[in-house]
């Protein structure tokens, strides 16, 4: 099923570079020789025809995305539900397949809550980079200067390296201590300091700035640096610098396991067993600023249009954020060729380039992206954890990743 939410639009004329071939040049010359009233009528007809052709092309892309979402939920071990919200200028399309709740059969809705997994890292980037703009932090601020109680071995790591995953800080979610904690008592609330303490005795994985390696510890440190530099709780900074500023009324960083209603239930799928609802199994404090947030498709779309479009930070900071390392993506990767910036990835596809983030969490896989000017955007998610890794169904993830690409194409101009 596809629902359309159409906003106001106005036609735009596309300027061509000097010397570029214009297949409509003959028509334009003829219009120039016509009487003024006739020229106005003919020009209006031409604009309407071009707008109709663009709408038809966009419709074809949306149809392909719609078919891909339905294909995904029909796979034997695929997610029970999947959805995409695509905005191109003033038009918003919401596409959905399958269900939000296996028991009730309820379809996914655009204001349903879901766990956004590592997309929370983009939010931590939005907070930290605004603190850089305000002078509370610098991209060259070090752990030793801002958080002197953290391990001395980590002291030279900078905020820039944390945001770009070139810090070398060991990943706490790979530690035996955290894995045992998550397996035995996943619903217990923990502190960020506890999470970092699980790897506090480990050396850096590599010299800071020497290579790229995704680490969930990085954004835990970013959240603590934001608190130390501002003297305020990270949750309060999120509210002021992101939620309130963008009008995100359904986005939170909860400290409890319970999901806000209504929500898309996340599942563990292992046929022939029935799907197991794992929406409220892991306490979000176990991942905090690295992946503990809850939001909705509508709020995520509004956020990524502002964040990827550069509206939250100053131009000088944006230029540094967009200094990308080619060939590196998040976990999971997004569509096309991935490059890593500061709490932001660049995805180069056959249709064009977008900026965004992706993530997965038990029961959920999400992707958010927008054009560099913020005018086109896409949010795609499924209610099952999928990734490239062998234990998280890489074949099915590739089908979801195809949906990422198709949504990206639908959000981009022709």
N, C-alpha and C positions, 0 to 999 in steps of 0.2 A: 504494500500500500504506500502511496506517496501523497503527502499533504503539502500544499503550497501556501506560503505566507509571503505575500507580495507587498513590498513597500513602494513608495513613490520613486519614480525614475525620470530622468530627463535625458534626451538623446545627446550624444557628444560626437563632434567631428574629430576624426583622428588626423593629426598632422603627420605628414610624411617628411622624411629627410630630403634635403635638396638633391635632386638628381635621381631620386628613387622612381622606379617605374610605377605608373598609375594606370591600371587597366580601364579606369573610367574617364581618362583624359578626354576622349572624343565626346563623351556625353557632356562634360563640363564645358568644353569649347562651344558646343551647340547651345547650351543654356546661356552662355555669355552673349550670344547673338540674338537671343529671343527677347521679346518685350518683357518689361519688368514683372508684370502681373503673371505672365506665363512662366517666367523663370521661377517665381516664388512657388507656384503650384507644382512645377516639375521638381524643384528641389525638395519640397516637402514629401512628394511621392518617393523620390530617391532615398531620403532619410528613413521613411517608413519601411521601404523595401530592405534596406540594409539592416535595420533593427529587427525586422522579421526573420531575415537570414541568420542573424546572430542568435536570436531566440531559438530558432530551429536547431542550430548547431549545439547550443547549450542543452536543449531538450534531449538530443541524441546522447550527449555525455551523461546526463542524469539517468536516462534509460539504461545505459550500460552499467552504471553504478547500482541501480535498483536490481538489475538481474544478478549482479555479483553478490549483493547482500543476500538475496534469496538462495543463490547457489551455496553460499557459505553455511547457512543454517540447515541446509539439507544434507550436509556431509555427515557421515556416520558418527564421528566423534567431534563434530563441530559444535559451536555454541548454540544454545536454544534461541538466542536473539542477537540481532545486530542492527545498528542504525547509523545514519549519517545526516549531519546538518551542514548544508552548503550555502554560503552567501556569496553572491556576485553583485557588487554595487548594492542596489536597493532590494534585490530579490532574494528571499530566503526559501530554500526547499528543505523539507525534512522527510527523509526516506527511512523506512523501517521494514524489517523482516523478522519472522519468528515472534517470540514472546519475551516479556519482561519477567514473567512469573510462570513457571511450568505448571504449577498446581491450578491456578485460576485461568491460565491462558490469556492473561491481560497483555495487550500489545504495549510496546515501548512508547513513551510520550516524551516530547521535547523538554519538559520541565521535571522529568524524573531524575532523582539523585543517583549518582554512581561514584564509585571510588576511582579517583583519577590517577592513582599510582604515581609514577615518576614525572608526570606532568607537573606535580607539585614543585619540582626543581625549577621550572620556569617561573613559578610564583616567588620562590626564594631569590631567584635572580632579579626579579622585578623589585623586591624589597632592597636587596643589597646595592643594586645599581642606583637606586634613588638616594640611598645614603651616601653613595659616592658623589652624586650631584650636589648633595647638601653639605659635603665636606666632613661628614662624620666618619667616613671611611675613604680609603684610597684603594685602587686596584693593586697597588704595591704594598698595602698593609700586610704585615706578617702575623702568623699565629703567635709567635713569641711576644710581639708588641701588644696584641689585642687580647689574647687568651693565654697568659703566661703559665696558667696551671696545667695546660695540656702538655704532653710529652715534649721534652727538650729536643728530641730527635726530629720533631715536626716543625720546630720553631721557624725555619727559613721559608716555609711554604707561604705563598701569598694568596690573597683573595682572588686574584686573576686566575691562578693555577687551580684553585678549588672550583671555581665556576666553570673552568674548561676541562676538568678532569685530567690535569697534568700535574697533580700535586704529589702523587706517590703515597698518599695516606692510605693505609691498608683498609680494605672494604670489610666493614664489620659483619655484613650479612653473609660473608663467606667463612666467618669464623665458626669453629665448632661450638663455642659458647653460645652464640646467638642462635644457631641452628637447633641446639638442644633446648634452649629457652623457648623458641617458637614452637617446638614439637611438644613440649611437656606442659607449658602454661602460656599459650598464645594470647589469652585475654587479659593478662595482668598488665597494668599500666607501668611504664618504665620512664626514666628520665633520659634526655639526650646524653648527659654525662655517663650514665650507665652504658649506653650503646657504644660510646667511644672507648669506655674503659675495657671493653671486650678485646680491643686490639691495642691498648695503650702500651703494652710491653713489646709490641712488634716494631721492627725498624721500618723505615720507608721502603716501599716496594722498588722505587727507583729514584734517582736524584730529581728534585723538583724541576719541572719544566722540560725534562729531557724526552718525555714520550707521553702518549695518551693512554689512559686506562680508566674506564668507567668505575666509579666507586661511590657507593651510597654514603660512605662516611663524609665525603666532600661537602654535601649540602647540610649535613648535621652541623659541621663546623661553621658553614656559612650562616646558619640560623643563630648559632651562639655568638658569632662575631657581630651580627646585627644587634643582638641584645646588648652585648658589652659596649658597643660603640654608642648606642642610643640611650642606654639605661632603661629600656622598656622591654616587656615580654614580646617574643616573636609574634605571637597571636595578635597582640595589639597593633604591631607594625603592619601585619597583613591587613587588618581591618581598616586602618587609616590610609595606608599608601596604595592599596590595591582594591579591596572590596568596596569601600565607600567611594573612592575616586571613580570607579567604573560602574557603580550601581549593581554590584554582584550580591544579590540578596539571598541567594541559595547556595553560597559557597562558604565552606567552613574548614577549619583544621580541628576536628573533634578530639577529645581525649577519652571518649567512651566507645565501646564496640557497636552499640546500637546505631543503625542507619536512620537518618531522617526520612519521614514519609512524604510523598510516595517515592519508591526507589526501584531501580532495576536490580533484581536478585542476581548475584554472581554464583556460578556453579562449577563443580568439579565433574567432568564428564568422563566416564570410564565404562562403556558398554561391555557386557550386557546389563550392568547395574544401572539403576535409575539415577538420574542426575541428583547430585548432593548439593544442597544450598549451603554455601560457605561465605555468604555475604557478611555475617557477623561473627566470624571465628577469630580474627586477629585484631588486637587492639591497635588503632592507628598510631599510638605513641611508639610502637615498635619500629616505626619508620619516620615519624615526625616530619621535619621539613623536607625530607628526602622522598616522601611518598604517602603521607597520611591524610591527604585532603579529600574532601567530598565536594562534588559540584554537580551541575546539570549541563546538558548540551547547549542550552541558550547562554548560560553564564560563561562556559568555556569559549564559546564563539566570540562573545563580547571581549573576553580577556585577550585571546590570541590576536584579534584584530588590532588591539591597542598595543600589546607587547611586541609582536613581530613587526608591526607598523612603526614602532619607535616613538609612540606618543607619550610614553611614560617617562622617558629619560631625555637628557640633553643630547644635542647632535654629537658633541665630542665623545661622550660616553658611548653613544650608539656606534660610532665608528670603531671604537675599541672592541665593543661586544661582537661586531661583525667581522673581526679578524679571524677567519675560519681556518681550521686545520683540515685539509682535504683527506677524504678516505675514512673518516671516523664517524660512527653513528652512536646512538644511545642503545639502551636495552629495553625494548626491542628497537631495531632500526626502523626508520621511516622509508618512504618510497624513493626510488631512483638512487643517485649517487649522494652519499651523506658526507657532510663536513661539520666539524664541531666548533662552535663559537662559545661565548660566555653564557651559559644556561640557555642556549639556543642552538638549534641545528639548521643547517641549510640542506634542502632536498632538491636536487636538480633532476627533473624528469623530462620525458619527451615532450611534455606540454609546456614546460617552463619551470621556474624556480619559486619555491616557497620557503618560509622559515617557520620553525615550530619545534615540537617535542613529541615524544611518545613514551608509553610506559605500560607495565603490566603489574598485576597484583593478584593474589589468589581470587579467582572469580571474574577478573576484568582485564581487558586490554584496550588501550585508548591511544588516539592520535589526534593532535591539534596542529593546525598550520594556517598561515596566512601569507599573502603576497607581501613583499617588502614595503609596499605603501599602505597595507592594511585594508585594501578595498575588496579583495577576494579572500575567502576563508573556508576552512573545512574542519569538521569534527567528526571522527569515526570511532565507534567502539563496539565491542562484543562482550557478552557476559560469560566469558571463559578466559582463563589465563593462557595465552599463546605466545610463543617466542621462537627464535631460531634454534634454541637448545634442544637436544635430542629428547629431553624429558618433558618438554612442553609443546609437543606436536608441531614440529617445524613445517610439515607439509600443509597442515591446516593454516598455520600462521602465514604461509606464502599466499594463500587465498585471501586472507584478511589484508595482507600487505598490498595485494592487487586492488582491493577496495580503497586503501589509502591513496593509491596512485589515481584511480578513477575519480575519487572525490577531489583530489588536487586538480585534475584536469577540468572538472566541472566548475571549479572556483576561479580558474584562470581565464583571461580573455582569449579569444580564438587566435 
